[in-house]
Structures are given as C-alpha cells and as structure tokens.
Amino acid sequence: MSCTETRALPQAFQPPARTRRGLLHWFRTMAAIRKQRRDLSHLDAHLRRDIGLSESDVQKEIQRQPWDIPSWWR
C-alpha cells in the first residue's frame, strides 16, 4: 500500500458521531461486545452445547475484533 492510498475502515468501526455522546456510546458498545465475548469464552461445555455452539465456534467468535459484529447488531 502506498503512502497516498488509504484503506476504508469497517463501518462498525467508525464512531457514529464526533460528539462526546456519540463517542461515549461507541466505546460503551465496543466494551459490551468485548465483555460478551469474554463471558462466552468462560462457558462450560454443557452450556455451550445448550445454545448450539461448538468449541471451534466459540474460538472463532472470541478471536474477532470488537468492531467485527454482525450486521443485525448495528
């Protein structure tokens, strides 16, 4: 990538507004997603099976970046 070429960031990564309120909401959302993924990583095997997730599903999810969220969450 050249110095003049820029990459577009994923839309979920873009803060919604350049106001304090918008940035605060964005940071809180990213923190909540991080917490949910951390909690998911601590589930016992029988609880994961109850919700239909395998160990590999959980590993894929917890390795995602906080801004890498499904489109229906936005």
Secondary structure, 3 states (H helix, E strand, C coil): CCCCCCCCCCHHHCCCCCCHHHHHHHHHHHHHHHHHHHHHHCCCHHHHHHCCCCHHHHHHHHCCCCCCCCHHHC
